[in-house]
Amino acid sequence: MKKSFPGFLLSSLLFVSAAASAGSNTGFTQVAQISYAPSGIVKVWFPVGAVTGMAACVPASNVGNEYAFVFDSTTPGGKSMLAGLLDAHSTGIPLWMFGSGACDVLTGFESVASFNTQN
Protein backbone atom coordinates (compact mmCIF):
# COMPACT_ATOMS: atom_id res chain seq x y z
CA MET A 1 0.00 0.00 0.00
CA LYS A 2 1.30 3.39 -0.99
CA LYS A 3 1.62 6.09 1.70
CA SER A 4 1.06 9.67 0.64
CA PHE A 5 3.80 12.18 1.43
CA PRO A 6 1.46 14.79 3.05
CA GLY A 7 -0.03 12.13 5.35
CA PHE A 8 3.42 10.85 6.31
CA LEU A 9 4.64 14.40 6.94
CA LEU A 10 1.63 15.23 9.10
CA SER A 11 1.94 12.09 11.20
CA SER A 12 5.69 12.72 11.63
CA LEU A 13 5.07 16.30 12.77
CA LEU A 14 2.44 15.16 15.26
CA PHE A 15 4.85 12.60 16.70
CA VAL A 16 7.68 15.16 17.05
CA SER A 17 5.29 17.71 18.58
CA ALA A 18 4.05 15.21 21.18
CA ALA A 19 7.58 14.19 22.09
CA ALA A 20 8.75 17.80 22.43
CA SER A 21 5.92 18.69 24.79
CA ALA A 22 6.36 15.69 27.07
CA GLY A 23 7.05 16.60 30.68
CA SER A 24 9.10 15.16 33.48
CA ASN A 25 8.15 12.20 35.60
CA THR A 26 9.45 10.62 38.79
CA GLY A 27 8.58 6.94 38.85
CA PHE A 28 7.16 5.85 42.20
CA THR A 29 9.05 7.70 44.93
CA GLN A 30 8.50 9.52 48.20
CA VAL A 31 7.78 13.24 48.27
CA ALA A 32 10.74 15.07 49.83
CA GLN A 33 8.73 18.12 50.92
CA ILE A 34 5.63 20.18 50.15
CA SER A 35 5.61 24.00 50.13
CA TYR A 36 2.39 26.00 50.41
CA ALA A 37 2.03 29.67 49.41
CA PRO A 38 -0.75 32.09 50.48
CA SER A 39 -1.66 32.38 46.78
CA GLY A 40 -2.66 28.69 46.73
CA ILE A 41 0.37 27.60 44.72
CA VAL A 42 1.72 24.27 46.00
CA LYS A 43 5.24 23.03 45.25
CA VAL A 44 5.86 19.29 45.53
CA TRP A 45 9.55 18.50 45.86
CA PHE A 46 11.19 15.20 44.85
CA PRO A 47 14.81 14.04 45.05
CA VAL A 48 16.44 15.22 41.81
CA GLY A 49 17.77 11.70 41.12
CA ALA A 50 14.20 10.41 40.82
CA VAL A 51 13.22 12.89 38.08
CA THR A 52 13.65 12.09 34.39
CA GLY A 53 13.15 14.45 31.47
CA MET A 54 13.29 17.79 33.30
CA ALA A 55 11.34 20.55 31.57
CA ALA A 56 13.32 23.04 29.49
CA CYS A 57 11.52 25.96 31.18
CA VAL A 58 13.06 25.12 34.57
CA PRO A 59 16.36 26.98 35.04
CA ALA A 60 19.30 25.18 36.63
CA SER A 61 19.13 27.67 39.52
CA ASN A 62 15.76 26.14 40.54
CA VAL A 63 17.20 22.61 40.69
CA GLY A 64 19.49 21.55 43.51
CA ASN A 65 19.12 18.27 45.38
CA GLU A 66 15.36 18.41 44.77
CA TYR A 67 13.07 19.21 41.83
CA ALA A 68 9.68 20.88 42.34
CA PHE A 69 6.43 20.39 40.47
CA VAL A 70 3.73 23.03 41.06
CA PHE A 71 -0.05 23.30 40.88
CA ASP A 72 -2.74 25.80 41.83
CA SER A 73 -4.74 24.43 44.76
CA THR A 74 -7.49 27.07 44.38
CA THR A 75 -8.98 25.42 41.27
CA PRO A 76 -11.39 22.45 41.47
CA GLY A 77 -8.74 20.15 39.96
CA GLY A 78 -6.06 21.59 42.23
CA LYS A 79 -8.20 20.94 45.31
CA SER A 80 -8.58 17.32 44.25
CA MET A 81 -4.82 16.98 43.68
CA LEU A 82 -4.09 18.58 47.06
CA ALA A 83 -6.38 16.11 48.85
CA GLY A 84 -4.73 13.13 47.13
CA LEU A 85 -1.25 14.53 47.71
CA LEU A 86 -1.82 15.13 51.42
CA ASP A 87 -3.35 11.69 51.89
CA ALA A 88 -0.46 9.95 50.14
CA HIS A 89 2.19 12.04 51.89
CA SER A 90 0.71 11.61 55.37
CA THR A 91 0.48 7.82 54.98
CA GLY A 92 3.88 7.40 53.28
CA ILE A 93 2.46 6.16 49.98
CA PRO A 94 4.87 6.79 47.06
CA LEU A 95 3.72 9.00 44.17
CA TRP A 96 4.48 8.90 40.48
CA MET A 97 4.39 12.55 39.39
CA PHE A 98 3.91 13.56 35.76
CA GLY A 99 4.86 17.08 34.72
CA SER A 100 3.25 19.00 31.88
CA GLY A 101 6.54 20.19 30.37
CA ALA A 102 5.34 23.79 30.84
CA CYS A 103 5.96 26.37 33.55
CA ASP A 104 2.53 28.01 33.26
CA VAL A 105 1.48 28.03 36.94
CA LEU A 106 4.68 29.51 38.38
CA THR A 107 7.55 30.76 36.22
CA GLY A 108 10.59 28.52 36.47
CA PHE A 109 8.78 25.52 37.96
CA GLU A 110 7.16 22.69 36.00
CA SER A 111 3.39 22.39 36.30
CA VAL A 112 1.80 19.11 37.40
CA ALA A 113 -0.07 17.23 34.69
CA SER A 114 -1.17 14.39 36.99
CA PHE A 115 0.08 11.88 39.54
CA ASN A 116 -0.57 8.31 40.56
CA THR A 117 -0.36 6.68 43.98
CA GLN A 118 1.18 3.27 44.51
CA ASN A 119 -1.13 0.43 45.66
C-alpha positions as CSV (number, residue, x, y, z in Angstrom):
1,M,0.0,0.0,0.0
2,K,1.3,3.4,-1.0
3,K,1.6,6.1,1.7
4,S,1.1,9.7,0.6
5,F,3.8,12.2,1.4
6,P,1.5,14.8,3.1
7,G,0.0,12.1,5.3
8,F,3.4,10.9,6.3
9,L,4.6,14.4,6.9
10,L,1.6,15.2,9.1
11,S,1.9,12.1,11.2
12,S,5.7,12.7,11.6
13,L,5.1,16.3,12.8
14,L,2.4,15.2,15.3
15,F,4.9,12.6,16.7
16,V,7.7,15.2,17.1
17,S,5.3,17.7,18.6
18,A,4.0,15.2,21.2
19,A,7.6,14.2,22.1
20,A,8.8,17.8,22.4
21,S,5.9,18.7,24.8
22,A,6.4,15.7,27.1
23,G,7.1,16.6,30.7
24,S,9.1,15.2,33.5
25,N,8.2,12.2,35.6
26,T,9.5,10.6,38.8
27,G,8.6,6.9,38.8
28,F,7.2,5.8,42.2
29,T,9.1,7.7,44.9
30,Q,8.5,9.5,48.2
31,V,7.8,13.2,48.3
32,A,10.7,15.1,49.8
33,Q,8.7,18.1,50.9
34,I,5.6,20.2,50.2
35,S,5.6,24.0,50.1
36,Y,2.4,26.0,50.4
37,A,2.0,29.7,49.4
38,P,-0.7,32.1,50.5
39,S,-1.7,32.4,46.8
40,G,-2.7,28.7,46.7
41,I,0.4,27.6,44.7
42,V,1.7,24.3,46.0
43,K,5.2,23.0,45.3
44,V,5.9,19.3,45.5
45,W,9.6,18.5,45.9
46,F,11.2,15.2,44.8
47,P,14.8,14.0,45.0
48,V,16.4,15.2,41.8
49,G,17.8,11.7,41.1
50,A,14.2,10.4,40.8
51,V,13.2,12.9,38.1
52,T,13.6,12.1,34.4
53,G,13.1,14.4,31.5
54,M,13.3,17.8,33.3
55,A,11.3,20.6,31.6
56,A,13.3,23.0,29.5
57,C,11.5,26.0,31.2
58,V,13.1,25.1,34.6
59,P,16.4,27.0,35.0
60,A,19.3,25.2,36.6
61,S,19.1,27.7,39.5
62,N,15.8,26.1,40.5
63,V,17.2,22.6,40.7
64,G,19.5,21.6,43.5
65,N,19.1,18.3,45.4
66,E,15.4,18.4,44.8
67,Y,13.1,19.2,41.8
68,A,9.7,20.9,42.3
69,F,6.4,20.4,40.5
70,V,3.7,23.0,41.1
71,F,-0.1,23.3,40.9
72,D,-2.7,25.8,41.8
73,S,-4.7,24.4,44.8
74,T,-7.5,27.1,44.4
75,T,-9.0,25.4,41.3
76,P,-11.4,22.4,41.5
77,G,-8.7,20.1,40.0
78,G,-6.1,21.6,42.2
79,K,-8.2,20.9,45.3
80,S,-8.6,17.3,44.3
81,M,-4.8,17.0,43.7
82,L,-4.1,18.6,47.1
83,A,-6.4,16.1,48.8
84,G,-4.7,13.1,47.1
85,L,-1.3,14.5,47.7
86,L,-1.8,15.1,51.4
87,D,-3.3,11.7,51.9
88,A,-0.5,10.0,50.1
89,H,2.2,12.0,51.9
90,S,0.7,11.6,55.4
91,T,0.5,7.8,55.0
92,G,3.9,7.4,53.3
93,I,2.5,6.2,50.0
94,P,4.9,6.8,47.1
95,L,3.7,9.0,44.2
96,W,4.5,8.9,40.5
97,M,4.4,12.5,39.4
98,F,3.9,13.6,35.8
99,G,4.9,17.1,34.7
100,S,3.3,19.0,31.9
101,G,6.5,20.2,30.4
102,A,5.3,23.8,30.8
103,C,6.0,26.4,33.5
104,D,2.5,28.0,33.3
105,V,1.5,28.0,36.9
106,L,4.7,29.5,38.4
107,T,7.6,30.8,36.2
108,G,10.6,28.5,36.5
109,F,8.8,25.5,38.0
110,E,7.2,22.7,36.0
111,S,3.4,22.4,36.3
112,V,1.8,19.1,37.4
113,A,-0.1,17.2,34.7
114,S,-1.2,14.4,37.0
115,F,0.1,11.9,39.5
116,N,-0.6,8.3,40.6
117,T,-0.4,6.7,44.0
118,Q,1.2,3.3,44.5
119,N,-1.1,0.4,45.7
